[in-house]
């Protein structure tokens, strides 16, 4: 288990979770040089998409994905339910 979150050490131990403040380095996503159009978006993140990690116990490949939904209206972003 990681007990500190120093500048260069971040991670998770088996069956643990962690939440990081939005201001921590690399907690952003590059969506390109142009503003997003007004629309509803889904951001999906997949850990181990190549299935290279051996998962044991109650772990399943389905637990490797998470999604967040948001809406852009006039350059304003609002997180919404998926």
VENJO-V733891 format. One record per backbone hydrogen bond with DSSP energy under -1.0 kcal/mol. NH is the residue of the N-H (numbers start at 1). CO is the residue of the C=O. If there is no record, write none. Layout:
nh=NH co=CO
nh=NH co=CO
This chain:
nh=16 co=13
nh=24 co=21
nh=27 co=24
nh=39 co=72
nh=41 co=70
nh=43 co=68
nh=45 co=66
nh=47 co=64
nh=51 co=48
nh=59 co=56
nh=63 co=60
nh=64 co=61
nh=65 co=62
nh=66 co=45
nh=68 co=43
nh=70 co=41
nh=71 co=78
nh=72 co=39
nh=73 co=76
nh=76 co=73
nh=78 co=71
nh=80 co=69
